[in-house]
Amino acid sequence: MRIAIGGFALESASFLPKETHIADFEKNARRGADLVSSMRGTASVAGGFIDSLESDDVEILPLVYTDCSAAGNASDDAFDAYCGELCGGMAGAASRVDGALIFLHGAMTTPNRTDPELDLMRAIRNAAGPDLPIMLALDLHANLSPEIVETCSALFGYHYSPHVDMAQTGARAARCMVRMLRGEIEPVTRLVKVPVVLPSIFTATAIEPLSHIVDAGFDWERKEEGVIDVSVFCGFAYADVPQIGFSVAVVTDGDEELAGRVSDDLCARIWDQRHELLHRDLVYSVEAGIARAGELNAKSKKPVVLLEHADRMNDSTWVLRALVKAKNPGRVAVPYLWDPTAAAEAMAAGEGATVTLDVGGHSSDRAGGPVSLTGKVIYCGEKSYVGTGPMRGGQVIELGPTAVIDAGGIVVWVTERSLSAIDDDPFKQFGFDPAEFDIIVLRSKTHFRAIYEKLAAEIIIVDTPDWGPAELTTLPFKNARDGVFPISAL
């Protein structure tokens, strides 16, 4: 048995002005034997593909695999290049493989495409031919068109956000492929849309009532032998596309009626609880959030997380600016602020130097603008390491030129490459303990929770005017269809 594997992934915040180009994707691209050796055993979809297939003694034919995480639109040139490479690989391999495993995010956009992943899957299906089994793995935040099920044999999404089950999702797809090829099952898939989308901050799957909806999917898998897999996709609110919002995908063993019953049940739960899913009461203004942090610091020895969740590019400065102006905010950590220029300037000054830098706020006019910091460079250098967290475990993390500046108790990491601080590696890798700080400023939606829910005294969500706000009606949607809650008044 021989299976091809490949992937082309990006979560596009389509309102951001900066595109994601071929050079950006190439930083993370893996091909051929390198794809297998570098991704084996990692907490990634590719790792799940590889580990599961190898455990079944399946020969792997690697194509191209690149995951650019979250950024702006993919450039049309980048889409064309990787679509061409994947389709060329599939066309050449179709007669030599028994199936293909593909990973896409599900929320990519390009300047001229609102559903590039549907276009890509149609092209892959055309290259592979009508009969080759194809399993598709996707992010929980995918915005899916129902037609995508026509391009694959079955599809699978992450069950959790934080995405601690990426490898498991790849393995679910791989196991289904092997079982299908052995003649044990005949998968059929039904995908149903729900006109609801949530700010990503509220898609943490441990928060009720979303946790109950996800659990209901597991209940169906347990009680109905014919249900192979259930995926609840929350959609991605910051991609301006007609297919925005929740989807439910159900894979059964040849039972279309059962797939319909399960998907209809879960879709009804989502629609009926749409108001409860939107937790506006959990969001603070920047000023109120900092005040709340001060109250908690007076009572607890644990750090407080100030979550600047609206930041999409890891360079927003709304919270940092307010903390600089605040009187005695305590010891503050601001890990992984994206600013290649500031990182280069600190590197040129050298470790131990005192520098004055304008940091952050450069990605768009909503990012808060640069903040002037004067402090000591306590680290500078080219930085890479092997991740240890639940989402990046085993993966090589390359920050490029990086500097850590202590500006009177406010410690800021500036990096050449944009990367969210979602685990405690940013502290451990630079000789810090997160517990030594009073406030930790993070830029994430849900992924940080796998580490910081236990570590922090409290997680304080602060809303800012950046491109990922909790209040979706402030965004200039043009392509989202009418009737999607809460974008449209319902």
N, C-alpha and C positions, 0 to 999 in steps of 0.2 A: 504494500500500500504506500502510495506517494502523495503527499499533500503540499500544495503551494501556500506560502504565507506572505502577507504584505500589509502595508498600512500607510495612510496619509491623513494626518489628524491635525485639526486646529479648531479651537473654540473662538469664533470671531465676534468681538464686540464691534458691530458694523458701523457704529457712530464714530469710532476713533479715526482720526485723520491719517494715521500712519499705516501703510500696508505691510503685510508680511511677505517677504520676497524669497526667491529661490535660495539666496545665500543664508537666510534665516533658517529655512527648512534643512539645508545641507549641514548645519551645525549639529543636527541631531539625526542625520540620515544614516541608516545601516543597510548594507547590501551583502548578498552572497553569504559566504561562511562567516563573515564578521557579524552579520545579523544574528545568526544562531549563537555564536560564542559569546557575544557581548550582552545579549538579552536573556540567555538561559539563566533561570533561577532568580530573575528580578521580579519586583512587584509591579509588573506591567502586563498589558494584554499580550504582547509578544512573548513575555516570559511564560504566561499561561498556555499559549499556543504550543510553544516549544516543549515545555516540561510535560504536558499532557500527551502530546504526540510521541515523544521519546519514550514515555512510560509504556506506550502501546506498541513500541518497536516500529513506528511509522517513519518512513523516510521523508525528510523535509526538503522542499525545494524553495529556498528563500528568494523573494523578489526584492522590492525596496520597502523600507519601513521608516517613517519619520513622523514624529509627534512634536509639534511646536507649542503645545499647551494652549495658552490663551493670549490673544493679541487682537489686532485689527483684522480687516479683510485680508484674505490671501490675495496676492496679485493674480491677475488673469494669466500672466506668464507662468507663475508657479503652478497654478491649477493645470494648465496645459502641459507643463513639463512632467509632472508626476502622474497625471492621467495617462499621458502617452507612455511613460515608463511602465506603469502597472499594466496597461492594456497590451503593450508590446510583449511584456513578460508572460502575460496570460495567453496571448495568441501563440507564442512559441512553446508554451508548456502544456497547452490544453490536451494534446495527444499523448503526453507523457505523465500526466498526473490523474489521480482519481477524484480530486476535489481541491477547493481553495478556501482558506480562512483569511478574511479581510477585516482590518480594524479601521474604522472611521470615527471621528468624534460625533458627527451628526448636527453640528451647529456652525459649520463653516459657511462663510459668504465670500464672494468676490465682487469687485465693482460692477460686473455685468451678469452675475448669477446669484439668484436668491436661493437656489437649491442645488449647489454644485455636487453634493454627495449623491443625490438622485441621478444627476447627469453622469457622474463617475460610475455608479453601479450599473447603469444602463450600458455604458461603454464597456465595462468589464464583462457583463453578461454577453454582449455582442461578440467580444473577443474570445470568450471561453466557449461559446456555443450554447444552445438552449438546454442541454441536458447535464452539463457538469454540475455536481453539487457545490454550492457556495454557501458558507456560513458567515454571517456578518456580526461582528461585535461592535458595540457602540457605547458612548458615554451616557450616563443617566440624564444629562442635560441636552440630549439631542432634540432638535426640532425636526420631526419626521413627517413626510408625506406618506399617506397610505400606499401609494403606488410603489414604494420601495420594496414591499414584500414580493412584488412580481419579479424582482431582480435576483433574489436569493432563495435558498432552500429553507432557511430559518434565520432569525436574528435574536440577539441577546444584548441586554443592557446591564450596566452596573446596578446592583441592588441598593448600594449605599452611597451617601454623601456625608462625610468625607469618603472618597473613593478607595476604601481599604480593600476592596475586592476586585481590583483590576485583573490580577493574575487569575483569580477564580472565574472571572467572566470569560477570559480567553480559554480557560480549561473547559467551561460549560459548552462553548462553541465547538471545541475540538472533540469532546466526548460525543456530542451529538453527531458530528461528522463521522466518527469512527463507527458508532452504532448504526447509522444510516447505511454506510458502506458494507457493513456486515449483514445487512438485511434484518436487523433487530427492530427497527422502527421506520415509519414513513412520516416524517414531520410535515405538518401543515401549520401555517402561521396566519393569525388574524391581527391586524393593527387598527385601532380605533382612536380617533382624536377626541379631545375634550377642549372646549374653548375657554381654557383657564391657563394663565401663566403666572409664575411667582417670581419676585425678585430672588436672585440666587441665594441670598442670605437666609431665606426661609425654606430652602430645600434641604436643610439638614435632616436626614431621615430618622434622627432620634427625637425630633420635635413632634409632638402631637398636633393635629391628627394625622400628619403624613406618616408617622411611624405605624399607625394602625392600618393605613391603606396598604403600605408595603407588607405588613404582616398578613393582611388578608390574601395577598398574592401567594405567600408561602402556605397559607392554610389550604388554598385550592390545590397546590402541588402535593400536599400531604394527603388530602382526602380523596383526590381523583387520580386514579392510576394512569389515566390517559393524558394527564397534563404533564408535559415534559418540562416546560419552563414558562415563567411569568416575569415580565419586565414592566416596571412603571417608570416611564420617562417623564421628567418634570418639565422638559423644555428649557430653553435659554432665553431669558427676557431681553437680552441686549443685542440680539440679532434681529434686524428689521426685515422679517420675511413673512410671507403669507402663511406658512405652516407653523408659525410660532405656537408653543404651548405644549401641554400634557399630551401624552399618548400612552396607550396600554397595548403591549404586544404579548400574545399568548401563543405558545407552540404546543401542539398536541400531537399524539400519535394517530394521525389520520382521521381525527374527529373534528370536523369543521363546526358542528353544532355545539360541541363542548367548548371550543375556543371562543365561539360567540357568547355563550353564557358567562364565561369567566370574564371576558373583556367588558361586557355590558355591566356586570356587577361592579367591577372596579371603577369604570368610568362614571357610573352613577354616584358612587361614594365620593369621587373627586368633585363632581359638580355640586352635589348636595352640601359639601363642606367647604366650598370655595372661600367663603368669608372667614371661616375659622383658620384656614390655611394661611391667610394674609395677616401676619402678626405685627401690625403697625405699632402696637403698644410696646414692643420691645426696643424701639429705636429712640436714641437720644440725639439732641443737637450736640455739636462739638463742645460748646461751653458747659452744657448740663452734664455731658459725659465726663469731662475733666473734673467737674465738681463732685460727681459721684465717685470717681476714682479716689479723690482726696479723702472723702468720708470713709471709704473702705480701707485705705492705707492706714488710717488712724486706728482701725480696729483689728486688722489682720496682718500677719507677717507674710502672707502669700502675695505674689505680684498680681496686679490687675491688668487685664488685657483691654486696651482701647482698640477696637476693631474699625479701621477705616475702610469699610467694605466696598464703598463706591469706587475705589481706585482700581482701574483695570490694567494699568501698566507699571505698577509698583514705584511710582514717583510722585504721588499726590502729597501735598505739604500742608493741607488744612489743619490737621492735628498737630504736626510738628510746629507750625507757626504759633499756634495757640499755646503750646507747652513752653516754647521759648519766651513768650510774653508772660506766662503765668509766674506767680511768685512761689518759689520753692516747690516745684512739682514733685520733688524727690528724685531718686535715681531712675532714669528713663532709658529704655533700650528701643532703638528704631532700626531693626535689622533689615538689610537688603533693600535699601533705597536705590532705585535705578538711576544712575547718573554717570555715564562714561567720562564726561569732561571733569567732574569733580574727582573721580577716582584717579584719572591721569594726573591732575594737578597735585593731589596728595602724594601719589607715587613719586612725582618729580621732586617734591619737597623732602621726602624721605621720612622714615620712622623716627619719632622723637621730635620732629619739627612742629612748630606752632603755625597754623595756617588759618586764613580767613577764606572761606569758600561760599559761593552761592550754590545751594544744593537743591535738586529736585524741581518738580513743577514745570517740566519742559515739554511733556508729551502732548498737551493740548491746552486751550485757554480755560478748560475746566479743572486743571490739575492743581491750581492754587498758586502757581508762580514760585520762583526760587526763594529760598530762605537763606539769609546770611548767617553763617556759623563761624565762630572763632574757637579753635580748640587744638588739642595735641593729637598728632597722628600716632596712635598706639599700635597700629599694624598697617603694613602695606605690602603688596606682592601679588603675583599671579596665583589665583586660588582655584584648586580643584580638589575634589574628595569623593569618596564612595558613600552614597546616602545610607542612612541607617533607619529612617523613619518608616512608618507603615505604608506610605504611598511611594516613597523613593528608595526603598531598601534595595541595595545591590546596584543601583544605577550610578554612573559617573556623573557628578555635578560639576560643571565648569562655569565659574563666575567670571573668569578673566581677571584683569587688573582690579583689585579690590583694596579699599582702605577703611579702617575703623578710626573714627575721630571722637575723642572725648571732649565735648564742649560744655564744661562746667557741670558735669553730671548727666548730661544728655549725650548718650553714646549712639552714634550713627554709623552704620555700615553703608558705604557707597560702592556700587558694583558696576562693571562694564555691561554685564548681561542682566536682563530682567528676569527675576525669579522670585516667586512669593516665598516668604518664610512660613512654612506650614508645619514644621517640626522643630525639635530643639537642636538640630545640627548647626544652625547659625551661631548658637552659643558654644556648643562643645568644640566646634572646629576652630574657634578663636580663643579658647581658654576661659570662657565665661560659664557661669551657672545662671540660668534664668531666675532662680530664686533670689539672687542678689539684687534684683531690680524691683522697684516699687511699681513701675508702669512699663508694660511692653506694648508697643504700637505695631500692630500687624495689618497686612493688606491681603485679605483673603475673604472667601465667602463662607465656606463650610469646612474646607480641608484641614485647617488648623485644629479643629475640635478634637481630632483623634489624639492629640497630645495635650492641648491646653485646657480642655474641660477639667481635667484632674489637677493640672498644675496651677491654675489661676483661682484667686479668690472669687472673681466674677468676670464674665465676659460682657463688656459694655459696647453695644453696637452704636456707632455714631454715623449719622448720615451727612454727606457732603455733596456739593454740586457736581462731582465728577461723573463720568459716563456710566457708572453702574449703580445708580441710586435705588433706594427702597421705594421711592415714589415714582412709579413708572410713567405716570401721566406728564412728567416733566420732560420726557424724551420726545424728539421730533419724528415719531413713526410716520412712514409713508407707505410701507408695503404690508404691514400687519393687517389681517383681514378684520372686517367689522365684527363686533360681537364677542371679542375676546376679553374676558374679565382678568384684571381690573383696568385694562387699557381703555376699553369702551365702557360707558356708563351702563351698568346693568342693575 
